[in-house]
Amino acid sequence: MCSDAANAAYELPPDKRAKIEAYRLLNHYALRGQTVCTGSSLMEFCPIHELQQTFGPSFPFYNRGAAGFVTRELLAALDECVLELEPSRLFINIGTNDIGEPDYTLPGLIGRYEEILKRVQQRLPDCRIVTLAYYPVNADDEFAGVDRAAAADLFSRRSNRAIREANEAVADLSRRLGIGHLDVNAGLADDTGNLDKAYTMDGIHLYANGYKIVWDNLSPYL
């Protein structure tokens, strides 16, 4: 488990620090006690407000995802991404970038994820926390503008097998901490279990039609 001292000592890179500073300023204008989502690019890039405007339901929904974030970075920015907003409900999807790191270990991921969740529970005991399952990936198809060698190196670690193992561990962690867990992936995969090429620009990140499937799966719980 990560210590508060270690979290405080971690310095975000300048580009991510600038994004978190923008969130800190934006938080001044946000309502407290609402619904918040946080995580990495898979959360930040979700067009929540456009989907919500078209398909409902209508309520304040704040997106505090940050592209490229790993668990240690969310720990370092947890105030700006979650705690300052004092949400009554939190949806979180963090950790897929950890899986892609060369020194990745599942126990390390789960230890840091547990620290995130416990810190939210301690500061916001009435917040309903829901972890979201990681999306599948597509390592087989070619995508315009994606370097095949770089993709092969990434997918050697960030594989569907590794994602399934991590999803099981996150679900177990959620049960152990008494928080919710949702798998919103139904309909995203093709017949081989890969993320359907029609829904992704690079084998990882979703187009709007992929996020529409995620939204439809999530909507009954909103």
Secondary structure in CASP SS format (residue, H / E / C, confidence):
PFRMAT SS
TARGET T0000
AUTHOR 0000-0000-0000
METHOD secondary structure of the structure
MODEL  1
M C 1.00
C C 1.00
S C 1.00
D H 1.00
A H 1.00
A H 1.00
N H 1.00
A H 1.00
A H 1.00
Y C 1.00
E C 1.00
L C 1.00
P C 1.00
P H 1.00
D H 1.00
K H 1.00
R H 1.00
A H 1.00
K H 1.00
I H 1.00
E H 1.00
A H 1.00
Y H 1.00
R H 1.00
L H 1.00
L H 1.00
N H 1.00
H H 1.00
Y H 1.00
A C 1.00
L C 1.00
R C 1.00
G C 1.00
Q C 1.00
T E 1.00
V E 1.00
C E 1.00
T E 1.00
G E 1.00
S C 1.00
S H 1.00
L H 1.00
M H 1.00
E H 1.00
F C 1.00
C C 1.00
P C 1.00
I H 1.00
H H 1.00
E H 1.00
L H 1.00
Q H 1.00
Q H 1.00
T H 1.00
F H 1.00
G C 1.00
P C 1.00
S C 1.00
F C 1.00
P C 1.00
F E 1.00
Y E 1.00
N E 1.00
R E 1.00
G E 1.00
A C 1.00
A C 1.00
G C 1.00
F C 1.00
V C 1.00
T H 1.00
R H 1.00
E H 1.00
L H 1.00
L H 1.00
A H 1.00
A C 1.00
L H 1.00
D H 1.00
E H 1.00
C H 1.00
V C 1.00
L H 1.00
E H 1.00
L H 1.00
E C 1.00
P C 1.00
S C 1.00
R E 1.00
L E 1.00
F E 1.00
I E 1.00
N E 1.00
I C 1.00
G C 1.00
T H 1.00
N H 1.00
D H 1.00
I H 1.00
G C 1.00
E C 1.00
P C 1.00
D C 1.00
Y C 1.00
T C 1.00
L H 1.00
P H 1.00
G H 1.00
L H 1.00
I H 1.00
G H 1.00
R H 1.00
Y H 1.00
E H 1.00
E H 1.00
I H 1.00
L H 1.00
K H 1.00
R H 1.00
V H 1.00
Q H 1.00
Q H 1.00
R H 1.00
L C 1.00
P C 1.00
D C 1.00
C C 1.00
R E 1.00
I E 1.00
V E 1.00
T E 1.00
L E 1.00
A C 1.00
Y C 1.00
Y C 1.00
P C 1.00
V C 1.00
N C 1.00
A C 1.00
D C 1.00
D C 1.00
E C 1.00
F C 1.00
A C 1.00
G C 1.00
V C 1.00
D C 1.00
R H 1.00
A H 1.00
A H 1.00
A H 1.00
A H 1.00
D H 1.00
L H 1.00
F H 1.00
S C 1.00
R C 1.00
R C 1.00
S C 1.00
N H 1.00
R H 1.00
A H 1.00
I H 1.00
R H 1.00
E H 1.00
A H 1.00
N H 1.00
E H 1.00
A H 1.00
V H 1.00
A H 1.00
D H 1.00
L H 1.00
S H 1.00
R H 1.00
R H 1.00
L H 1.00
G C 1.00
I C 1.00
G E 1.00
H E 1.00
L E 1.00
D C 1.00
V C 1.00
N C 1.00
A C 1.00
G C 1.00
L C 1.00
A E 1.00
D C 1.00
D C 1.00
T C 1.00
G C 1.00
N C 1.00
L E 1.00
D C 1.00
K H 1.00
A H 1.00
Y H 1.00
T E 1.00
M C 1.00
D C 1.00
G C 1.00
I C 1.00
H C 1.00
L E 1.00
Y C 1.00
A H 1.00
N H 1.00
G H 1.00
Y H 1.00
K H 1.00
I H 1.00
V H 1.00
W H 1.00
D H 1.00
N H 1.00
L H 1.00
S H 1.00
P H 1.00
Y H 1.00
L C 1.00
END
